Amino acid sequence: MLAILHPDTQLDSDSYRQTMSFLEQLPGVAVKVHEVVGASQRLTEIYLLGDTKSLDKDEIEALPAVERVIRISDDYRILGRHRDDQRQSGFTYNGVEFSQHNLNVFAGLCAVDTPEHVEIMMRALSEQGQHCTRMGAYKPRTNPYSFQGHGKSCLPWVFETAGKHDIRVVAMEITHESHIEEIDECLEKLGRPTGVMLQVGTRNTQNFELLKAIGRQKTYPVLLKRGFGITLNESLNAAEYLASEGNANVVFCLRGMKTDAGQPHRNMVDFAHVPTVKRLTRMPVCIDPSHSVGSRDKAPDGIPDVMHATAQGVVAGANMVLVDFHPRPEKALVDGPQALLMDELPAYLEDVHECHQLWKKRQQLYRNTGEARAK
């Protein structure tokens, strides 16, 4: 069972104390508090876990701080939608909104290589009015002899360059709990010129101890990639691990499934699951067309497959795009063959915008159909 408090309820108020006093005395029920910070208000959600079937919903709804009560299912207790469309989806971080209604593009380097390339990439994004990017400092690789990323040595100049160009959020994969501390210490030392979204790669989707460690910190939001060889349900439960530890600011990323059936693409594109994830959970949904397609190959219409895959996901309602660009892909240390070219960035961003506008038109079309049917 979930008790949602009135917006902006103060935790030191009499109404909150009275409400918590009652809930904490319920027999056989554990009480867990989560705060959801949105662009305009803060919501407090109280989860009642255990034997809740016998609880009187009306009695709990009558408590002074409670706005309404929802009976929740076992799956995705915190991140699940539970057939309640009034619950807030998403969050705001460092001035950037992440929700199921808007769209952010994170174009950038799959792996940070040189300060020059980072400067070129971020300057180009800034000129296009973008405030987000992807920059890989820690790179888990299948081959132990492949480039593993510069690690913490590149963090200072990556973060300083981001601040210089008003890049507010940098998506950065981490592979160990110590990387959180390294990122935090560097940002603090520099005066926090930018923000970081911690990225969990597909190989670590079921690294439960890492998920718990990331979930215990509430400073940085999380981008969780779907596991490449597990079911959607298993990947969504991995996201729930993060939320169960206290951090519900999670974006779920579809990045393609590992199967020979997807050839000649690198992975089988799974962007049809964008609306499914939004229906099952409150998480914003990201797509990663670069790692799904894996090349810069173009269709006969002159449009790269990566752009076609992006369009499929955005028209289906994706809220974030994680895509590889590089000033000199032939010099890239990781995934150069799939990185788009810098002169393609303006067209790519315009294409994404047009697809997002089409999604809005589609949404209104079916809303009008529903309203007409209701009459």
C-alpha angles and dihedrals in degrees: 000000000000126000114198114201126216111279115276094010107174115234091220095052124113092239091056093047092049091048094049092045090057096044095047091057095056108118117244093005128116117207121217123180124209128180121211113200114199134178094271108017147018120237127197117209122192117202118206107203127188130031099006101143093093095048116114106240093199092051092054092043088057093061111115099248098038120103098179144338130230128193106224133204124236094252117087093349095183103027097035123108093219091200091292113124094181094072115105115254123204134358144242121250128181091342095310121112120221114189143133090262106053137051135232126185119214104192117168150096118331086209127018109238114159135008088236093059092045090052093049092048097048094043090053091050092049091051088055092051095252123148102185136065144165120240122172115211098157113045123187108204134193090224112060090212095055122101108285098194132266091270121196093346091076097044097090096055094039092053094042091051090048091053091047091057098039093250100160103184128036117190106217127175118227127194103185137039090242090065090068090058092046092052093045094049092048094049092047092049091051094047093255099283091176142006132250132220108204110228123209109204125221092257091058099045089108097035089114097182090054090047091052092049092050091045093053092063117072100186098086130043118229135234108202118194120213114254108256096225105030135079124273090246091056091050093048089052088053087058088050088058088063093048094045089060092053108272111102094162092107133147116198117220127206109205106165132274124267107244137123087235088078096062134162084031118073091243138005106270109239102184093127083080092067095093091038093059090046090052094049099040144023093237122120108242125231128195126208106201094170096064091038095055101026100198145062092237115145131219120233088266088066094248117124116243088239090062092047091051090047091053091052092055097042094047086052090056107268114172100201137027122205108195137166122239127164135182090223111014092182087064096044114123093212131034096345094157092063099044116108120230124259094241088058093059098088093049092045093053092046090049090051091049092051091049091050090051089051090053089054090051091049090050092052091046093058092040089057090048091053093048091050091050091050090057 
